[in-house]
Amino acid sequence: MQSATILMSGVRPAIQARLRSEFQDAEIVPLGDGRGHPAPARNGATSAAVVSLDGDPERGFRVVRELSSAGVRVVVLGLTKDPDLILHAMRAGAREFVLAGDDAELARALRDQVKPNRSADASRIYAVFPAKGGVGGTTLATNLAGAFQRGGNRTCLIDLNLNMGDVLAFLDLQGGYSILDVIANMRRLDRQLLDSTLVQHASGVRVIAQSHRIEESDRIEPALLSSMLRFLRQHYRAIVLDGLRSFDEVSVAALDAADEIMLVVTQEVPAVRDARRCVDLLRRLGADDKLKLIVNRFQKGLQITPAVVSETVGLPIAATVPNDYPAVIRAVNRGQLLFEEAPRSATTKGVEQLAALLGRAPADEAETRPSLLKRLFARGMGHAAQ
């Protein structure tokens, strides 16, 4: 591994000296006032930072936001473990919060950021993004999650339709630990406790939704969602995101975290036209390498052929999932996955093939990409998403 760059903001000289001794192969770079900091990773080296809140917490939070938006993994050093202080730090983009004076914990936290957990590196986040409503996005997301789980991958399915999500209904599950519950308890949840806490489908897929706490949905901020997804990467090999229907800030944060964005379309003019609009925007955001065009409910002989879809949308078709509407409806009404209800269905086989295709994708270092959220709102492109 190349020498890492560790940035320091507001950290006392004595602490810096101890960290230099602990991380002898790393370059320790003080930031001074936090402005004009160096690039997050020079010559491909992993970069992390320690930001102290001692003296001026608000200034510290500003530095955390600047660094995290640039892709730097930040450890915050605080004088007290005040819950509001920790929450504020996480909202700003911090990965860890350590109590000042706990040198061993600081070294451990910083080491985790300089050399990220291998299970997190191996994890993949798959965002299912329907070009329009009614193209079968939730059906695809739930069954894709099931296919990953059957393939031996610990899988978590997250419903990001925070107001009227359908995942729990599709799987005949009652609301359990919500997105906000996970965010509030990340620091105390280990793998065993996380597994026992989240609602689980018979297939083994763990599910997180917000359905039973709709009134609190506006408390889910982009930075908090990003922190939760980073946390879940450490515990699940496959994370499938459903419920993405727009380019609001929370949705863009989810797309930003994803390794693959599956743009789902059907052989209908409105769906194809909307898919083209989505592609145009996502390309301007620099997400070309994440996009995969999926034709759902595919039928041969229709006037809108795969070639027409591909040419109009401006992307090659990565996969087609055949149409078997009766089997899909039976599965949904029984709260089952297609594999359980109709294992020989063409739709089931199509989902299995898609899972195999996605499973062959190489693991990316997602954090080297520019932030989609930052690009979207910095360029004033909000109107383009409407």
N, C-alpha and C positions, 0 to 999 in steps of 0.2 A: 504493500500500500504506500502511495506517495505521502510525503510529509503533509500533515494537515495544517490548516491555518485556523487558529483559535482567536477570536476577537474578544476584547475586554472593554466593557463600558461601565465606568463608575466603580470598578473593582479596586479595593485597597491594595497598595503595593505588597503588603505581606502575603495576601492571598495569591496575588499574581506570582510571587516568588515560589510559593508552595506548588502552584500549578505548573510552573516551569520545571520544577524538579520532578513532578509526577509525569509530565508529558514532554520528555526530553527530545523526542523526535518531531515535536510540533513547533510551529512558529507562533509565538504569542504576540499579538498586535493590539496595543492599547488604542482606543478610538477617541480619546479626549472628549470632545463635546458631542460625539456621535455623528457629526456631519462629515461628508466626504470619505466614508469608509471604503476600504478596498473591495474589489470584486469578491463575491462569496466564495469562489473556488478558483484558485490560480493554478494553472498547469494541471487541471483535473483533480486537484487535491480536495478532500472533503473539508468542509468548513463548518465550524460551530461557533457559538458565542456565549459569553457569560455577561449578563446585564444585572447590575446591582440596583436595587430600589432605595438604597440608603441615601437619605438626604432629600431627594426630589423624585418621588414615585412617578409623578406625571411625566417628567422628562424621560424616566426609565421606560415607561410604557410607549412613548413615542419612538424611542430607539428600538424597542422590541418590534413594533409594527414595521419600521423601516427595514430592519434586518430580515424578519420573517418573510416579508413581501419580496425580498431579493433572493429567497431560497436558503437562507441561513437557519440552521437549527439552533434555537435559543434556549439556554438554561437561565432562569431568573433566580436571583439571590435576594431573599427578603429577610427582614428583621423578625417578623412574626408570621406564623402560619394562619393568618386571618383568612377566613373563607372568601370574603369579598375581594381581598387582595389577590388570592389565587385565581379566582374567577376572572378578574380584570386582566391578569397576566395571560391566561389561556385565551381570552377573547382577543388579546393583542397578537397572539400567534406563538406564545411560548410553548415549548415541548415539556419542560420540567420546571418545578418550583422547589427550591432547596432553602432550608433555613440557614441563615448566616452563622458560621461557626462550626457547622457540621462538615468538616473537610472530607471525610470519607464518603459521605453521600454526594457531595459536590463532584468529587473525582469520579464516582460511579456514574452519576447522571451525565457528566460531560463525556465520559468514555463511551457511553451508549450512543451519544449523538455523533461523535467523531467516527466511530465504527458501528454503524447501525446494526440492529438485531437482524440476523440472517433470515429469520422467519418473516420479518417485515419486508425484506428485499424480495423474498420469494412470493409474497402475496400479490394478488392481482385484483384490481377493482374494475368491474364491468358495468358501465352505465347503459341502461336500455332507454333510448330516447325516441319515442314515437314521433313521426313527422306530424301527425295530427291525432286527435282523439278517435278511438274506435278502430285502430289498426291492430289491436291485439298485443299491446306492449306488456300488460300485466301477465297475460297468459304465457308469453315468451319468457318474461323474467322469472316467474315462479318455476316453470319447468326447466329452464336453464339452470337455476340454482339446484334443483333436484338432480339434474344430470351431473353437475360438478360433484355433488355430495356422493352420488353412486360411484363416481370415478375415484373415490378415495380422498377427496379434498374437503377439509373442514370448510363449511360454507355458511355464510351469513347473508340473509336477504333483508334489505332495508327499504321500507316504503317511504319515499320522500314526498308523496302527496300528503302534506301535513294536515289538510282539512278533510278530504274525502277519499282517503286511500282505500284500495280494494284488496290488498294482499291478504289481510287477515280473513276476509270473507271468502276469497278464492281457496284458501287452505283450511277453512272451517276452524279458525283459531280465535280464542278470546284474547283481548288486549292484555299484554303483560308489561314488562319493562319498556318504557318509552325511550325515544331518542334523548329527551331531556334527562331521564333517569341515568342513562349511560354516561352522558356528559358530566353530570354532577358527581358520579361515583368512579370515574376512570382511575383515580389514584389508589382506590382500595380494592379494585376488582382484579384478581388474578384469573388465570384461564379456567380453573375449576369453578370458581365462584361465578364467573361470567356465564359459563355453560349452564350452571344450575339456575341462573337468574333469568336468562332470556327464554321466551316462549319457543317451544320446539315442535316442529311438524313431525309426523310419523316417519318421514323420510330421513330425519336427522338434521334437516336444515334449521338453523336458528333464525328467528325473525325479530326485527325491531321495527316498530311503527309508532305513530303518535296518535292513533285513532281515538283512544279513550281520553285524551287530554288535549282536545282540539283548541280549547280556549287559551292554552299556553303556547301555541305554535309560533306566535310572533316573537317569542323569546329565543328561538333558534336562529342564531346569527351565523353568517358565513364562516367566521374564524372558529366558532365552537364546533360547527359541523366538520370542518377540516381537521381539527384536533381529534374529534371522535373517530374519523376514518383512519387517521394515522395510528391511533390506539388499536383499532380493530385489525389493522394489518398485522399486528404482532401476534394475533391469536387465530386468524382464519386465513386459509390458503386462497379462498375465492370469496369475494364480496360482490354481490349483485345489487345494483341500485335500480329501483323502480319508482314510478310516480313523478318523473321529470316531465314537465309539460310546457315549460316556458324558459325564458332567459332572465329570470329574476336573480337576485344576488345569491340566494341559497343554492339554486339550481346550477348557476355558473361555478360556484365553489365545488359542488359535487362533480361537475364535468372536469374541472381543473384537476381534481384528485384522481380521476379515473385513468386507468391505463388503456382501456378500450371504450370507445363510444359507438354503440350499435344503433345506427339510425334506421328505424323500422318503418317500412313503407309497404303499402299494398298496391295492387294493380288498378288504381283509381286515379283519375285526373287530379282531384283536390289533394290527395296524399302525395302524389309525385310533385306537384307544384310547391307544396309546403316543404317537402324534403329539399328541393332546390334552394329555397330561401334559407333553410337551416344550414346547408352546406356553405352557401355564400358567406354567412356570418361566421361560422366556425373556422372557415379558411382565413378570414380576416383576423381572427383571434389566434391563428397559428396552430390549430388543432388538426391539421391534415393527417398527420401520422397516426392519430388515434381513431380516425373514422373508419367504420365498416358499414357498408350498405346491406341491409337485410330485407329481402322481399318476403313478407309473411303472407300466409293464406294463398300461397302460389298455386295457380291453375294454368295448365297448358291450354292453348287455343284461344286465350283472350286477346282482344285487339291490342291492349297495352302489354307488349311482350317484354321480357327481361332486357332486350337490346334497347327498346324505347325508354324503359325506366332508367337504365344506366346512362344513356345519352342525355336525357333530360335533366337528371339529377347532377350529372357531372362526376360520377364516381363509378368504379367497377363494382359489380355485385359480388359481395363476399360469400353469400349463402342464400339459398331459398328454403323456406319451410312450407311444405305442402299443406293444402287446406283439407281438414277433416273436421268440419264444424260440429257434426253430431257427437263425435268423440270428445271434443273440447268441452261442449256444454254438459255432457254427462259427468266429466271429471270435475268441472267447476261446481255443479250442483251437489256433488258428493264430497266436496272438499278434498279431492284427491289430485295427485299429479297424473299426467297422461300415461306415464310409465306404469302406474298402478291400474288405471282404468282401461287403457287400450295399448298394451305393450307392442302390438304389431301395427299400430296406426302409422300411416305415412308421416303424420305430423310428429309423432314420437320419434321416429327415425331421423326426421329433419332436425329436431332439437338436439338429439344425440350427436349428429354430425357437426352441428354448429359448436357444441361444447368441445368436441375433439379439435375443431379448427382453432378455437380460441385457446385451448390448452397448449397448442404448439407454439404460441406467440412467445418470443423471447422476453425475459424480464427487463423492463426499462428502468432507468433511474428517473422516475417521474419528476423529481424535484429539480432536475436540471432545466425543465421547460419553463418558459416565462409564465407568469400567472395569467390565466384567462380572465379572471375577475378584474385584475388590475387593468388589463388591456381594454376590456369591455367598457368600463366606466371612465377610464382615463381618456379614451378617444371620443367619448360622448356618443357612443353608438347605441344607446338605449332605445332610440326610436326605431332602429333597424330591426329590433327583436319584436316589435309590436305587430 
